[in-house]
Amino acid sequence: MKSCLLGLVLLMLPATAQEQKQRFTINVGTPEGQMLQAIGQEADDQKKLALAQDFLDKYPKHEGAGWVTSQLVAIYVTQKDYDKGLEAGDKAFANDPNDLDVAYNTLKAAQGKEDPELVKTWSARASQIARKTLASTKAPADDDEKQRLEYVKGVNTFADYALYDLALKLQGNPKQLADLGAALEQQNIKSQYMPLLSGLYLNALTQSGQQAKTCPAAEKLAAASSKDAEALVIAADCNLRHNSFDRSAANATRAVEAIATRPKPEGVSDADWASKKAALMGRANWIAGIAYGSQQKYGPADKALRAALPSIKGDPQLYALALFHLGLANYNLGKAIGDKSKIREGLNYFQQCSEMTSNVQDQASKNVRTIKGELGIVK
């Protein structure tokens, strides 16, 4: 399942991995200009590597040093020599902390090393430079400028993706996953990858002993995206546990809408997607139903809880509480309009609830006896 999801995201990733173009004038009448020309024309990586290292040793402050370093780091990444790539990137970034090409290629080296701290550091650097560039860029005047603008946008997106990608690989380490999720939330809460990671991230916060952060984070993520079903469900659950029934019902209802309109991801089987979708939908409807019932909004509670029942049968506590609130909803709806058949529906739900072990079992049994008395049922 995890590999399928990863494959999907790779397909969605913008084409950022284009070759970085030099954007300065090369004076071939100088030794350094001749070296830069040779680097640009060399097709063999090993020879280009030697030329680039030689240039940086001789001309570390040249305006073309950043471009040369980006070539150097890109070759190291291709060769999977990530430590050398990171070392070269660190030196170049210290010399010019606004070089997007260096930040991008060094982020790729950090990603290859699968080091959470390095990925967070270089993702933040690449994103910051890209966003600063985009904010100051006017409408592109020609194709070269348009291509460069698309590249900058792509690097900005890739910076988010790098955090998401490594988080997926670290699902066995809740603390590191939570740290990467928090980094993505801080870097770009509206990232296209945030809704894909939010469920894992919020659960990792709880699993890593950071429960106090879970509900505030869920609320922020839910507010940031109406399509983030997992965050909306968790936020609604937090609201319910804090007796914020209006907010709980609102977030749960938004979650139902988000789940209903979410397309099946590529690479995920129909069975797996149907199972996940049903589980999320069941939980969201259950929360909405309990929240509405707690506000004595019995019509919406009845509708939501009926929709939830098929998906929550595997959780006895949720199922029992749903039956209890369905009993309350139908009994009160029947009483309001004098419909005995509706009252009998409520009795039936209470009866089912009274046969299950739960914290509402005793009250359900009492309600059964009361309603039978009202209806004149002897047994």
C-alpha positions in Angstrom: 0.0 0.0 0.0 2.8 2.4 0.9 4.7 1.8 -2.2 1.6 2.4 -4.3 1.0 5.8 -2.7 4.6 6.8 -3.1 4.4 5.9 -6.8 1.3 8.1 -7.1 3.0 11.1 -5.6 6.1 10.7 -7.9 3.7 11.0 -10.8 2.3 14.2 -9.5 5.7 15.8 -8.9 6.4 18.7 -11.2 9.4 18.3 -13.5 12.0 20.1 -11.3 14.9 18.0 -12.2 15.9 20.0 -15.3 19.5 21.0 -15.8 20.3 24.3 -14.2 21.4 26.9 -16.8 24.2 29.3 -16.3 22.8 32.9 -16.1 26.0 34.9 -16.4 28.3 36.0 -19.2 31.3 33.8 -19.9 34.3 35.6 -21.1 36.3 33.0 -23.0 39.2 35.4 -23.2 40.0 34.6 -19.6 41.3 31.4 -18.0 38.3 31.1 -15.8 35.9 31.7 -18.7 37.6 29.0 -20.7 37.2 26.6 -17.7 33.5 27.5 -17.4 33.0 26.8 -21.1 34.7 23.5 -20.8 32.6 22.5 -17.8 29.4 23.4 -19.7 30.4 21.4 -22.7 31.7 18.3 -21.0 29.4 15.4 -21.2 31.4 12.9 -19.1 30.5 13.2 -15.5 33.9 12.2 -14.1 35.7 14.7 -16.3 33.1 17.4 -15.5 33.6 16.6 -11.8 37.4 17.1 -12.1 36.9 20.3 -14.0 34.4 21.7 -11.5 36.5 20.9 -8.5 39.5 22.5 -10.2 37.5 25.6 -11.0 36.2 26.0 -7.4 39.7 25.5 -6.0 41.0 28.3 -8.2 38.1 30.7 -8.3 35.8 30.1 -5.2 34.5 33.7 -5.3 33.7 33.9 -9.1 30.1 34.7 -10.0 29.9 31.3 -11.7 30.9 29.4 -8.6 27.3 28.7 -7.6 26.4 27.3 -11.0 29.6 25.1 -11.0 28.8 23.9 -7.5 25.2 22.9 -8.5 26.8 20.9 -11.3 29.1 19.3 -8.8 26.4 18.4 -6.3 24.1 17.0 -9.1 26.9 14.7 -10.2 27.5 13.5 -6.6 23.8 12.8 -6.3 23.8 10.8 -9.5 26.7 8.8 -8.1 25.0 8.5 -4.7 27.9 10.1 -3.0 25.6 12.1 -0.8 28.2 13.1 1.8 30.4 14.9 -0.8 27.3 16.5 -2.3 26.3 17.9 1.1 29.8 19.1 1.8 30.0 20.9 -1.5 26.5 22.3 -1.0 27.3 23.6 2.5 30.4 25.5 1.2 28.5 27.0 -1.7 25.6 28.0 0.4 27.8 29.7 2.9 29.3 31.7 0.0 25.8 32.6 -1.5 22.8 31.8 0.6 20.4 32.8 -2.2 21.5 30.3 -4.8 18.4 28.2 -5.6 20.3 25.7 -7.7 22.7 24.9 -5.0 19.9 24.6 -2.4 17.8 22.3 -4.7 20.7 20.0 -5.6 21.9 19.8 -2.0 18.3 19.0 -0.9 18.4 16.1 -3.3 21.6 14.9 -1.6 20.0 15.2 1.8 17.0 13.3 0.5 19.3 10.6 -0.8 20.9 10.2 2.6 17.4 10.0 4.2 18.5 12.2 7.1 15.5 13.9 8.6 17.4 16.9 10.0 19.3 17.5 6.8 16.1 17.2 4.7 14.3 19.6 7.0 17.2 22.1 6.8 17.7 22.0 3.0 13.9 21.8 2.3 13.4 25.0 4.3 16.3 26.7 2.5 15.1 25.7 -0.9 11.5 26.7 -0.1 12.5 30.1 1.3 14.7 31.0 -1.7 12.0 29.8 -4.1 9.2 31.7 -2.4 11.3 34.9 -2.2 12.2 34.6 -5.9 8.5 34.1 -6.8 7.4 37.0 -4.7 9.8 39.3 -6.5 9.4 38.0 -10.0 7.5 40.0 -12.5 5.6 38.6 -15.5 8.2 36.7 -17.6 9.1 38.5 -20.8 10.4 35.6 -22.9 10.5 31.8 -23.0 13.7 31.6 -21.0 12.2 33.6 -18.2 9.0 31.5 -18.3 11.1 28.3 -18.2 13.1 29.7 -15.2 9.8 30.6 -13.4 8.4 27.1 -13.8 11.7 25.7 -12.5 11.5 28.0 -9.4 7.9 26.8 -8.8 8.9 23.2 -9.3 11.7 23.6 -6.7 9.3 25.1 -4.3 7.0 22.1 -4.7 9.9 19.7 -4.5 10.9 21.2 -1.2 7.5 20.1 0.2 7.6 16.8 -1.4 11.0 15.9 0.1 9.5 16.2 3.6 6.5 14.1 2.6 8.6 11.5 0.9 10.9 10.9 3.8 8.0 10.9 6.3 6.4 8.0 4.4 9.6 6.1 4.7 9.8 6.7 8.5 6.4 5.4 9.5 8.1 3.0 11.9 9.4 6.1 13.8 6.5 8.2 15.0 8.8 10.9 16.5 10.7 11.5 13.3 7.5 11.3 11.2 5.8 13.9 13.5 8.8 16.2 13.2 8.7 16.0 9.4 5.0 16.6 9.4 5.4 19.6 11.6 8.1 20.9 9.3 5.8 20.7 6.3 2.9 22.3 8.3 5.2 25.2 9.2 6.7 25.5 5.7 3.5 25.3 3.7 0.3 24.3 5.4 -1.5 24.6 2.0 1.0 22.2 0.3 -0.6 19.6 -2.0 1.2 17.0 0.1 -0.2 18.1 3.5 -3.6 16.4 3.1 -1.7 13.2 2.0 0.4 13.3 5.1 -2.0 14.8 7.7 -3.5 11.5 8.9 -0.1 9.9 9.5 1.3 13.1 11.0 -1.5 13.6 13.5 -1.4 10.0 14.6 2.4 10.2 14.9 2.0 13.2 17.3 -0.1 11.1 19.6 2.0 8.0 19.2 5.2 9.9 20.1 3.8 11.3 23.3 2.9 14.7 21.9 -0.9 14.4 22.4 -1.2 18.0 23.5 -0.2 19.1 20.0 -2.6 16.8 18.1 -5.9 18.7 18.4 -4.4 22.2 17.7 -2.6 20.8 14.7 -5.7 19.1 13.4 -7.7 22.3 13.8 -5.1 24.3 11.8 -4.9 21.7 9.0 -8.7 21.4 8.8 -9.0 25.2 8.6 -6.3 25.3 5.9 -8.0 22.8 3.5 -11.6 21.8 3.0 -10.3 18.6 1.3 -8.2 17.3 4.2 -10.5 14.6 5.3 -8.2 13.0 7.9 -7.5 16.3 9.6 -11.2 17.2 9.5 -12.2 13.9 11.2 -9.5 14.2 13.9 -10.5 17.9 14.5 -14.1 16.9 14.8 -13.2 14.1 17.2 -11.2 16.6 19.3 -14.2 19.0 19.3 -16.5 16.2 20.4 -14.3 15.2 23.3 -14.2 18.8 24.4 -18.0 19.2 24.1 -17.7 21.7 21.3 -20.6 20.1 19.6 -21.2 22.9 17.0 -17.6 22.7 15.8 -17.6 19.0 15.9 -20.7 18.6 13.7 -19.4 21.3 11.3 -16.0 19.6 10.9 -17.5 16.1 10.6 -19.9 17.3 7.9 -17.1 18.9 6.0 -15.2 15.6 6.3 -18.1 13.6 4.8 -18.1 16.0 1.9 -14.4 15.8 1.4 -14.4 12.0 1.5 -17.3 11.7 -0.9 -15.6 13.8 -3.5 -12.1 12.4 -3.1 -11.1 10.5 -6.2 -9.4 7.0 -5.9 -5.7 7.4 -6.0 -3.8 5.8 -8.9 -2.0 2.6 -7.8 -4.4 1.9 -5.0 -6.7 -1.1 -5.5 -10.4 -0.7 -5.5 -10.8 -2.9 -2.5 -8.2 -0.9 -0.4 -9.7 2.4 -1.4 -13.2 1.3 -0.7 -12.1 0.0 2.8 -10.3 3.2 3.7 -13.1 5.5 2.3 -15.8 3.5 4.2 -13.8 3.7 7.5 -13.3 7.4 7.2 -16.9 8.0 6.2 -18.2 5.9 9.0 -16.1 7.7 11.6 -17.1 11.1 10.3 -20.8 10.3 10.2 -20.6 8.8 13.7 -19.0 11.9 15.1 -21.5 14.1 13.3 -24.4 12.0 14.6 -23.2 12.0 18.2 -22.6 15.8 18.1 -26.0 16.5 16.6 -27.6 14.1 19.2 -25.8 15.9 22.0 -27.5 19.1 20.8 -30.9 17.4 20.5 -30.8 17.9 16.8 -32.4 14.5 16.3 -33.2 14.7 12.6 -29.6 15.2 11.5 -28.4 12.8 14.2 -30.6 10.1 12.9 -29.5 10.6 9.3 -25.7 10.6 10.2 -25.8 7.7 12.5 -27.8 5.5 10.2 -25.1 6.2 7.5 -22.4 5.4 10.0 -23.7 2.0 11.2 -22.4 -0.3 8.4 -18.8 1.0 8.8 -18.5 0.9 12.6 -19.7 -2.6 13.3 -16.2 -3.7 14.0 -15.9 -1.2 17.0 -18.3 -2.3 19.7 -18.0 0.9 21.7 -18.7 3.1 18.8 -21.5 0.9 17.6 -23.2 0.7 21.0 -23.1 4.5 21.4 -24.5 5.0 17.9 -27.4 2.6 18.7 -28.1 4.5 21.9 -28.2 7.9 20.2 -30.3 6.4 17.4 -32.7 5.3 20.1 -32.8 8.8 21.6 -33.3 10.4 18.2 -36.1 8.1 16.9 -37.9 8.1 20.3 -37.9 11.9 20.5 -38.8 12.4 16.8 -41.7 10.0 17.3 -42.9 11.7 20.5 -42.7 15.1 18.7 -45.1 14.1 15.9 -47.0 11.4 17.8 -45.7 8.6 15.6 -45.7 5.3 17.5 -43.8 3.5 14.7 -41.0 5.9 15.1 -41.0 5.4 18.9 -40.8 1.7 18.2 -37.8 2.3 16.1 -36.2 4.0 19.0 -37.1 1.1 21.3 -35.5 -1.3 18.8 -32.2 0.6 18.9 -32.3 0.8 22.7 -32.9 -2.9 22.8 -29.9 -3.7 20.6 -27.8 -1.4 22.7 -28.9 -3.0 25.9 -27.6 -6.3 24.7 -24.0 -5.0 24.2 -21.4 -4.4 26.9 -20.8 -0.6 27.0 -20.9 2.4 29.3 -24.5 3.1 28.1 -25.8 -0.5 28.5 -27.6 0.1 31.8 -29.2 3.3 30.7 -30.3 1.6 27.4 -32.0 -1.2 29.5 -33.8 1.4 31.6 -35.0 3.2 28.5 -36.3 -0.1 27.1 -38.4 -0.7 30.2 -39.7 2.9 30.1 -40.7 2.9 26.5 -42.3 -0.5 26.7 -44.4 0.9 29.6 -45.4 3.9 27.5 -46.4 1.6 24.6 -48.2 -0.9 26.8 -45.8 -3.7 25.9 -45.9 -6.4 28.6 -42.8 -8.4 27.6 
